[in-house]
Amino acid sequence: MEVDPATGAVTVLELAAVVDCGTVLNPPLAEGQVEGAIAQGLGMALTERFDWRDGAPTRPNFSDYKLPTAGVMPQLHVEFADSYEPTGPFGAKGVGEIALDPVPSIIASAVADAVGVRVHELPITAEKIYWGMRDEDSVRTTSDTGEEGDGR
C-alpha cells in the first residue's frame, strides 16, 4: 500500500488472502466470496461510515455513501489452505465472511508501519492520518499509555 505523506490518502495496491475454509467445494465461487469479503473489508476500513442522529441514519441512501468500486480495488491474490473439517459437509466450512474481518486491522497496521500513525477508529481516513502525522502527541497507542487512542 501507499500513503501520501502530503495528504494522508491511502492507496491499497495489492492484498493477499489465504483462507482456511476446509474442503473447497467450488473453487471459483469460493474465490468470488473471498474477493467480495475483501471488498467489504476495504470499505469498512477506508471509506464507509454509518452515522445515526436522533434514531435515524444521517445518510439514508447510497448516493453519498462511499462504497469501494472496481476502480479502487487492489490486485488480489487468493489461495486456500488445505484442510478438512470433519463436522462440515464433505469437509467444508464457511467461507463467506472469513476474509472480511482481518482487512481493517491489516490496513491499520500497514498505515502505522508506513507513516507511524495508529488509527483506532474506522474508517481510516486521509484526514485522520494527515493530522496524526502532524500531531504525534495526539496519537497514543495502547503500548504507549495503556489506554485507547483518541481515534486518530
C-alpha positions in Angstrom: 0.0 0.0 0.0 0.9 3.6 -0.3 0.2 6.6 2.0 0.6 10.1 0.5 2.6 12.0 3.2 1.2 15.3 1.9 -2.4 14.3 2.3 -2.7 11.1 4.3 -4.5 9.4 1.4 -4.2 5.6 1.4 -4.0 3.5 -1.8 -4.1 -0.3 -1.4 -2.1 -1.7 -4.3 -2.2 -5.5 -3.5 -3.8 -7.7 -0.9 -3.2 -11.4 -0.4 -5.6 -13.7 1.5 -5.1 -17.3 2.4 -8.3 -18.8 3.7 -9.0 -21.9 5.6 -12.5 -22.9 4.7 -11.9 -26.7 4.8 -12.5 -28.6 1.6 -13.2 -26.1 -1.2 -16.3 -27.5 -3.0 -16.5 -24.9 -5.7 -13.2 -23.0 -6.2 -14.4 -20.2 -8.5 -17.4 -19.5 -6.2 -15.2 -19.6 -3.1 -12.7 -17.2 -4.6 -15.5 -14.8 -5.5 -16.8 -15.0 -2.0 -13.4 -14.1 -0.6 -12.9 -11.3 -3.1 -16.3 -9.8 -2.1 -15.4 -10.1 1.6 -12.2 -8.3 1.0 -14.0 -5.5 -0.8 -16.4 -5.2 2.1 -13.4 -5.1 4.5 -11.7 -2.4 2.4 -14.9 -0.3 2.5 -15.2 -0.8 6.3 -11.5 0.1 6.7 -11.2 3.1 4.5 -14.5 4.7 3.3 -17.7 3.5 4.9 -19.2 5.4 7.8 -22.7 5.0 9.1 -23.8 7.7 11.4 -27.1 7.9 13.4 -28.7 11.1 14.7 -31.9 11.1 16.7 -32.6 7.5 15.9 -32.2 7.9 12.1 -29.3 7.4 9.7 -27.8 10.7 8.6 -27.2 9.3 5.1 -30.2 7.1 4.3 -29.2 6.3 0.7 -26.2 5.2 -1.3 -25.8 8.4 -3.3 -23.4 9.8 -0.7 -22.3 6.6 1.0 -18.9 5.7 -0.4 -18.6 2.0 -1.2 -15.4 0.6 -2.8 -15.8 0.1 -6.6 -13.9 -1.9 -9.1 -11.7 1.1 -9.9 -10.3 1.2 -6.4 -9.9 -2.5 -5.8 -6.3 -3.6 -5.4 -4.8 -6.6 -7.1 -6.0 -9.6 -5.2 -4.2 -12.9 -4.5 -6.5 -15.6 -3.1 -5.4 -19.0 -2.0 -7.0 -21.7 0.1 -5.3 -23.7 2.9 -5.5 -27.4 2.5 -7.7 -28.7 5.4 -10.6 -30.9 6.1 -13.4 -30.0 8.6 -14.9 -33.3 9.9 -18.1 -31.7 11.1 -18.8 -29.9 7.8 -20.4 -31.2 4.7 -17.8 -33.0 2.6 -15.1 -31.5 4.9 -16.1 -27.9 4.1 -16.7 -24.9 6.4 -17.8 -21.3 5.9 -16.1 -19.0 3.5 -18.4 -16.1 3.1 -17.2 -13.7 5.8 -13.9 -15.2 6.9 -11.9 -12.8 4.7 -13.7 -9.6 5.8 -12.7 -9.4 9.5 -8.9 -9.1 9.2 -8.9 -6.4 6.5 -9.4 -3.3 8.7 -6.7 -4.3 11.1 -4.3 -5.2 8.2 -4.8 -1.7 6.7 -4.4 0.0 10.1 -1.2 -1.9 10.7 0.1 -1.1 7.3 -0.6 2.6 7.8 1.1 2.5 11.2 4.1 0.8 9.6 4.2 3.2 6.7 3.9 6.6 8.5 3.9 5.8 12.2 0.2 6.8 12.8 -2.1 4.3 14.5 -5.7 5.0 13.7 -8.1 3.5 16.3 -11.4 4.3 14.8 -12.9 3.3 11.5 -12.9 4.4 8.8 -9.2 5.1 8.5 -9.5 8.5 6.6 -6.8 10.6 5.0 -7.8 13.4 7.5 -7.0 11.2 10.5 -3.7 10.1 9.0 -2.8 13.7 8.0 -3.4 15.1 11.4 -1.8 12.1 13.1 1.4 12.7 11.1 1.4 16.4 12.2 0.4 16.0 15.8 2.2 12.9 17.1 1.3 13.8 20.7 -2.4 13.2 19.9 -1.7 9.7 18.6 -1.4 7.3 21.5 -1.1 3.5 21.3 -2.1 1.1 24.0 1.5 0.2 24.4 2.5 3.9 25.0 -0.2 4.8 27.5 -2.1 1.7 28.5 -5.2 3.5 27.2 -7.1 3.5 24.0 -6.0 6.2 21.5 -8.0 9.3 20.6 -9.3 7.9 17.3 -6.8 9.5 15.0 
